[in-house]
Structure formats: C-alpha cells, structure tokens
Amino acid sequence: MGKVQIVTDSSAHFYNPDVVDRYGIHVVPMTIRVGHQTFKEGVDLDADTFFRLTSHDGPAAQLIAPSVETYAELFSRLNQETDQVISLHMSRTMSESWGNALKASKTLLGRCEIAVINSLTTSVGLAMIVEATAQMAETSANLDDIVRMVRAMLGHVYTVFYVDKLDYLRHNGLLSEAQTILGTMLDIKPFLTIEDGELIPMEKVRTQAQATDKLVEFVAEFAALEKLIILNNTPYPTERTRQLQDRLAAEFPGRHFPVMMYGPSLAAMIGAHGMGVVVHENPDLEDDL
C-alpha cells in the first residue's frame, strides 16, 4: 500500500534542502521560544533570524518538541496512502520529539507499521541519516530491511564542535555557573561531541588555531570518509572556515568539504558562536582500500 513514507523533525538540517521535496520527506517543525516570542523552525524562523534575535546577550532560546497530537495527525494522514512509515528524530536525550512520535505511533497500532527511530544525533547528522533512509525507501518496499540498514548507519555519524561563548552551555546544564565564569575569564573554548546520543564536553582549547588543529585531528582519524560538512554560524565561509577547509584539503587531496550554517534547534543548545564538523563514515569504503 504505497511506498515507505519518511518523517523527521526540523532539527534535521539538510545541506541541500531540495532533498526534502525530491524524496517527499515530511518535516515536522520544532517550536523555538525566544523570550516571549515563539516560532516554528523552518516556517517563520530561519537561522539568520534566530541569530539576530539572540545576539547581544539576548534571552536564551528554548527548544520545544512537536506534540503527540501533531505527530498523530500526520501519521493518520499518511496512513491514507501507506501502511509503512519510518519516523527519525533528534536524540531522545536532547528533546521529547522521539518520545512524542513514539506515543503517537501507538494510536495507529494494527493499521500502520510505524518505526520510530532515535537517531542518537541531531542537525546535519540527523539530516544525513534521513536522506539515506529516503534513498533506501525509493528502492525498497520492505520497511524491516530499511530500518536494519538505518540502525547500522547510526553508529557511523559523528559530530564535534567548539563554541566561543559559554552562556548557552550553562543555560542547558552542560557547564556550571563557576565553570562558565572561569572559562570566560580564561577565554576557554570547550569542545563538545555527541556520544551515545548525549551532548557532552570533550576537552578545552584556548585559541582558534588550537581549535582548528583539534578539528583536523578528529577528521584525520577517519580512513573511510563518506561525507563531511563543516558547520558554521554564518551563511558564508569565514576566515576560520577557510583555514579549516585548507587544512582538510591537505589531509584529503582532491576532496572538497562544504560549509553550511547550522540551524536554530542546534543553536538553541550550543548558542550562536559555534563551529564544527559532521562526519559520515562508511565502513564499506575501508574494505575497498
């Protein structure tokens, strides 16, 4: 009864937004609250607007997941054309999106098979997984096979980044008040990663040059690099992103690694002063080396 339909939330930030229409991906917007204002990510709030709203030490943003009812309504509508849905969401430790989608899926038990998957990541990492899932759905009608391949991919998507300002890390409980004050005084830039679905601090650096070194060291560990995207807080390359691209080009001759601006849902967790990389490792490539 129709092909497998793909659902995700708007924390998935696609390098090429055209893939959403190309594969018919259903993106449910997250709500972003800034002060007394609320917005729907990707509907009336893009990254540029978010960064303007939260600049100059403005109010911290709050990320609010789509409701159970929102997901239930979408699943019910999709059930009119299919009986197979894969719903992929940002890590359950970062948002209630996965949990709400799971609750909503139970309203269609016996009528529609809905696989609700915790991606263990967010932002570009989630988008990479969603796009790969949609590509699989174009060539396979078997939901179980697609889910099995998606779950195998989850452990091969990696994200690491650093931030220049610590206020959002304190606001989201990743740093204490004392750590934030000391880190700001010493101009420390924390490195963070997503490990087992959790956003955790890794180590600290003091300068942008050290931060670039750490990013290059991280990427250089991957022999089977399928895809890499540089995350930045502007829609255009900056001096620091160009330096990172040059360093990576030396490590991986002939490869070009694009830069994209990360979206409001990730910025609501790390703030508007971050930079990092998202890597998709493909073990099959390693077998060919």
PLY file of the C-alpha trace (Angstrom):
ply
format ascii 1.0
element vertex 289
property float x
property float y
property float z
element edge 288
property int vertex1
property int vertex2
end_header
0.00 0.00 0.00
2.29 2.75 -1.24
5.98 3.28 -0.58
7.53 3.73 2.85
6.98 7.32 3.99
9.74 9.21 5.82
9.09 11.61 8.71
11.55 13.71 10.70
11.61 16.85 12.81
13.07 20.20 11.80
16.22 19.70 13.85
17.41 17.85 10.72
19.42 20.50 8.82
19.86 19.46 5.18
22.87 20.76 3.28
20.72 20.56 0.15
17.13 21.45 1.17
15.87 20.19 -2.22
16.11 16.59 -0.99
13.02 17.17 1.16
10.82 17.70 -1.90
12.75 15.24 -4.06
12.02 12.33 -1.73
8.77 13.61 -0.23
10.19 13.79 3.30
7.72 15.05 5.91
9.44 17.56 8.23
7.58 18.45 11.43
8.69 21.85 12.78
10.15 22.26 16.25
9.00 25.26 18.26
11.66 27.76 19.35
10.83 30.15 22.16
12.93 33.29 22.47
11.81 35.46 25.37
8.06 35.89 24.97
8.06 35.03 21.27
7.51 31.58 19.79
8.40 30.46 16.27
8.17 27.36 14.10
11.60 26.33 12.87
11.73 26.36 9.09
8.32 28.04 8.86
8.70 31.52 10.34
12.20 31.15 11.77
15.43 30.53 9.87
19.00 30.56 11.16
19.69 34.19 10.17
16.62 35.42 12.06
17.40 33.28 15.09
20.94 34.60 15.38
19.70 38.18 15.12
17.13 37.60 17.86
19.66 36.07 20.25
22.61 38.37 19.56
23.94 40.92 22.03
23.33 38.65 25.04
19.59 38.46 24.42
17.31 35.90 26.07
18.30 32.24 25.80
16.19 30.17 23.47
14.10 27.17 24.47
13.55 24.20 22.16
10.06 22.65 22.28
9.27 19.34 20.55
6.23 18.79 18.34
3.31 17.43 20.37
1.97 13.89 20.39
-1.16 15.22 18.69
0.85 16.82 15.90
2.59 13.55 15.12
-0.63 11.54 15.45
-2.37 13.80 12.94
0.49 13.42 10.44
0.69 9.63 10.86
-3.07 9.34 10.38
-2.89 11.38 7.18
0.00 9.31 5.84
-1.92 6.13 6.64
-4.36 7.09 3.90
-1.66 6.38 1.32
0.67 3.87 3.01
0.85 1.37 5.84
4.60 1.81 6.41
6.28 4.86 7.98
9.79 5.49 9.30
9.98 8.41 11.71
13.51 9.63 12.59
14.22 12.17 15.29
16.89 14.05 17.15
18.38 12.20 20.09
15.89 11.40 22.82
18.27 12.89 25.42
18.08 16.29 23.69
14.36 16.56 23.01
10.97 14.94 23.56
10.46 14.71 19.80
11.25 10.97 19.61
9.11 10.14 22.66
6.14 12.12 21.37
6.36 10.46 17.95
6.54 7.04 19.64
3.39 7.75 21.66
1.64 8.97 18.52
2.58 5.81 16.61
0.62 3.70 19.09
-2.62 5.38 18.01
-2.37 3.50 14.70
-1.42 0.06 16.01
-2.74 -2.63 13.70
-3.41 -0.18 10.89
0.02 1.27 10.07
3.50 -0.03 10.85
5.49 2.93 12.15
9.17 2.56 13.05
10.15 5.44 15.33
13.94 5.74 15.45
16.13 7.62 17.90
18.91 8.92 15.63
21.32 9.48 18.57
22.26 12.79 16.94
20.75 15.98 15.52
21.26 18.75 12.94
23.30 17.75 9.88
23.99 14.29 11.30
20.26 13.61 11.52
19.75 15.03 8.02
22.39 12.66 6.62
20.54 9.70 8.15
17.15 10.93 6.94
18.40 11.45 3.38
19.98 7.98 3.30
16.73 6.50 4.62
14.69 8.26 1.94
17.06 6.98 -0.75
16.60 3.43 0.54
12.83 3.86 0.52
12.99 4.73 -3.19
14.46 1.31 -3.99
12.98 -0.96 -1.30
9.42 -1.55 -0.19
10.46 -3.60 2.84
10.33 -1.49 5.98
12.25 -4.01 8.10
15.17 -4.05 5.65
15.34 -0.25 5.60
15.20 0.00 9.39
18.00 -2.55 9.71
20.22 -0.56 7.32
19.40 2.71 9.10
20.28 1.32 12.52
23.60 0.11 11.12
24.32 3.66 9.95
23.62 5.33 13.31
26.97 4.37 14.80
28.90 5.88 11.88
27.75 9.51 12.08
29.95 11.75 14.24
29.69 15.37 15.32
32.24 17.54 17.09
32.32 21.31 17.54
33.54 24.09 19.76
31.92 27.29 20.99
33.36 30.73 21.65
30.77 31.76 24.24
29.65 29.65 27.17
26.27 31.11 28.16
24.17 28.55 26.28
26.20 25.65 27.65
25.47 26.93 31.15
21.80 27.53 30.31
21.46 23.92 29.08
23.27 22.40 32.05
26.49 21.41 30.27
28.59 23.79 32.38
28.12 25.08 35.91
27.97 28.76 36.79
31.51 28.60 38.20
32.85 26.80 35.11
31.21 29.39 32.88
32.71 32.33 34.76
36.18 30.77 34.89
36.03 29.66 31.25
35.00 33.14 30.12
37.82 34.76 32.14
40.39 32.38 30.65
38.89 32.57 27.15
38.43 28.79 27.07
36.65 27.24 24.10
35.03 23.92 25.05
34.97 21.09 22.55
31.75 19.09 22.51
30.65 15.90 20.84
27.52 13.79 20.58
28.21 10.41 22.14
25.51 7.75 22.54
23.00 10.49 21.84
24.25 12.85 24.54
25.84 16.24 24.04
28.97 16.14 26.20
32.12 18.27 26.67
35.32 16.58 25.45
38.21 18.93 26.13
39.15 22.61 26.05
41.33 24.87 23.91
42.42 28.47 24.31
42.84 29.73 20.74
41.13 29.43 17.38
44.31 27.88 15.93
44.19 25.15 18.58
40.52 24.58 17.82
41.27 24.15 14.12
44.07 21.71 14.98
41.66 19.62 17.07
39.05 19.53 14.31
41.63 18.41 11.75
42.97 15.74 14.15
39.43 14.45 14.65
38.70 14.18 10.93
42.11 12.69 10.08
41.23 9.60 12.13
38.68 8.51 9.50
40.07 6.36 6.72
36.62 5.69 5.28
35.24 9.21 4.96
31.95 9.15 3.07
30.81 12.71 3.71
31.90 15.69 5.79
30.17 19.04 6.29
31.60 21.99 8.20
29.13 23.75 10.50
29.44 27.49 10.96
27.41 30.32 12.47
27.25 32.34 9.25
25.75 31.54 5.83
29.10 32.27 4.13
32.65 30.99 4.64
34.70 32.92 7.17
38.44 33.13 7.69
38.31 30.31 10.23
36.25 28.03 7.98
38.56 28.72 5.03
41.54 27.80 7.20
39.83 24.56 8.18
38.99 23.77 4.55
42.62 24.35 3.55
43.90 22.08 6.31
41.42 19.34 5.41
42.31 19.64 1.72
45.90 18.86 2.66
44.79 15.78 4.60
42.35 14.60 1.92
43.69 15.68 -1.51
41.02 16.08 -4.16
38.17 16.36 -1.68
36.08 19.47 -1.07
34.22 19.86 2.20
31.33 22.34 2.10
30.34 24.81 4.81
26.79 25.39 5.99
25.12 27.46 8.68
23.66 25.39 11.49
20.02 25.86 12.32
18.00 27.26 15.24
17.39 23.96 17.04
21.12 23.25 17.38
21.82 26.90 18.17
19.25 26.67 21.00
21.57 24.09 22.60
25.05 25.48 21.89
24.41 29.14 21.09
25.21 31.26 18.07
29.01 31.16 18.30
29.91 27.61 17.35
31.85 25.83 14.64
32.36 22.13 13.98
32.22 19.19 11.63
29.80 16.34 10.95
31.27 13.15 9.54
29.62 10.13 7.95
31.99 7.18 7.97
31.31 4.34 5.52
33.00 1.08 6.57
32.40 -0.33 3.08
34.87 2.21 1.71
37.53 0.95 4.12
37.07 -2.55 2.72
37.94 -1.20 -0.73
41.20 0.40 0.39
0 1
1 2
2 3
3 4
4 5
5 6
6 7
7 8
8 9
9 10
10 11
11 12
12 13
13 14
14 15
15 16
16 17
17 18
18 19
19 20
20 21
21 22
22 23
23 24
24 25
25 26
26 27
27 28
28 29
29 30
30 31
31 32
32 33
33 34
34 35
35 36
36 37
37 38
38 39
39 40
40 41
41 42
42 43
43 44
44 45
45 46
46 47
47 48
48 49
49 50
50 51
51 52
52 53
53 54
54 55
55 56
56 57
57 58
58 59
59 60
60 61
61 62
62 63
63 64
64 65
65 66
66 67
67 68
68 69
69 70
70 71
71 72
72 73
73 74
74 75
75 76
76 77
77 78
78 79
79 80
80 81
81 82
82 83
83 84
84 85
85 86
86 87
87 88
88 89
89 90
90 91
91 92
92 93
93 94
94 95
95 96
96 97
97 98
98 99
99 100
100 101
101 102
102 103
103 104
104 105
105 106
106 107
107 108
108 109
109 110
110 111
111 112
112 113
113 114
114 115
115 116
116 117
117 118
118 119
119 120
120 121
121 122
122 123
123 124
124 125
125 126
126 127
127 128
128 129
129 130
130 131
131 132
132 133
133 134
134 135
135 136
136 137
137 138
138 139
139 140
140 141
141 142
142 143
143 144
144 145
145 146
146 147
147 148
148 149
149 150
150 151
151 152
152 153
153 154
154 155
155 156
156 157
157 158
158 159
159 160
160 161
161 162
162 163
163 164
164 165
165 166
166 167
167 168
168 169
169 170
170 171
171 172
172 173
173 174
174 175
175 176
176 177
177 178
178 179
179 180
180 181
181 182
182 183
183 184
184 185
185 186
186 187
187 188
188 189
189 190
190 191
191 192
192 193
193 194
194 195
195 196
196 197
197 198
198 199
199 200
200 201
201 202
202 203
203 204
204 205
205 206
206 207
207 208
208 209
209 210
210 211
211 212
212 213
213 214
214 215
215 216
216 217
217 218
218 219
219 220
220 221
221 222
222 223
223 224
224 225
225 226
226 227
227 228
228 229
229 230
230 231
231 232
232 233
233 234
234 235
235 236
236 237
237 238
238 239
239 240
240 241
241 242
242 243
243 244
244 245
245 246
246 247
247 248
248 249
249 250
250 251
251 252
252 253
253 254
254 255
255 256
256 257
257 258
258 259
259 260
260 261
261 262
262 263
263 264
264 265
265 266
266 267
267 268
268 269
269 270
270 271
271 272
272 273
273 274
274 275
275 276
276 277
277 278
278 279
279 280
280 281
281 282
282 283
283 284
284 285
285 286
286 287
287 288
